[in-house]
Amino acid sequence: MAEFKKSKDKVIAGVCGGIAKWLGWDTSLTRILYTLLTIFTAFAGVIIYIILWIVMPNE
């Protein structure tokens, strides 16, 4: 399994790309699921994204 790191394949910060690589999923699917999760959790995903942006090491 890949390490939990930000991806160089990034749109904003590489967090979703890093999650996709870590899980072995498609990057686009991960971004869509993360966006839907953010919308349906009253935008809690934005806070989680910012925390992961700060905490996750670069690739």
C-alpha positions as CSV (number, residue, x, y, z in Angstrom):
1,M,0.0,0.0,0.0
2,A,1.2,3.5,-0.8
3,E,2.2,6.0,1.8
4,F,-0.2,8.6,3.0
5,K,1.3,11.7,1.3
6,K,0.0,14.6,-0.8
7,S,0.1,13.9,-4.5
8,K,1.9,15.8,-7.2
9,D,-1.2,15.2,-9.3
10,K,-3.1,18.1,-7.7
11,V,-5.9,20.6,-8.3
12,I,-5.6,22.6,-5.1
13,A,-3.2,21.0,-2.7
14,G,-2.9,17.3,-3.7
15,V,-4.9,16.0,-0.7
16,C,-7.5,14.1,-2.8
17,G,-4.8,12.8,-5.1
18,G,-2.9,11.5,-2.1
19,I,-6.0,9.9,-0.6
20,A,-6.7,8.2,-4.0
21,K,-3.1,6.9,-4.3
22,W,-3.2,5.6,-0.7
23,L,-6.5,3.8,-1.2
24,G,-5.7,2.6,-4.8
25,W,-8.6,4.5,-6.3
26,D,-9.0,6.7,-9.3
27,T,-8.2,10.3,-8.5
28,S,-11.3,11.7,-10.3
29,L,-13.6,9.4,-8.4
30,T,-12.0,10.4,-5.1
31,R,-12.5,14.1,-5.8
32,I,-16.1,13.6,-6.7
33,L,-16.8,11.5,-3.6
34,Y,-15.0,14.0,-1.4
35,T,-17.0,16.9,-2.9
36,L,-20.3,15.0,-2.3
37,L,-19.2,14.1,1.2
38,T,-18.4,17.8,1.9
39,I,-21.8,19.0,0.6
40,F,-23.7,16.4,2.6
41,T,-21.8,17.0,5.9
42,A,-22.6,20.8,6.0
43,F,-19.1,21.5,4.6
44,A,-17.2,19.8,7.3
45,G,-15.0,18.4,4.5
46,V,-13.5,21.9,4.0
47,I,-12.1,21.9,7.5
48,I,-10.9,18.3,7.1
49,Y,-9.3,19.2,3.8
50,I,-7.4,22.2,5.4
51,I,-6.2,20.0,8.3
52,L,-5.0,17.3,5.9
53,W,-3.3,20.0,3.7
54,I,-1.3,21.1,6.8
55,V,-0.6,17.6,8.2
56,M,0.1,15.5,5.1
57,P,3.7,15.4,4.0
58,N,4.6,16.2,0.4
59,E,5.3,13.4,-2.0
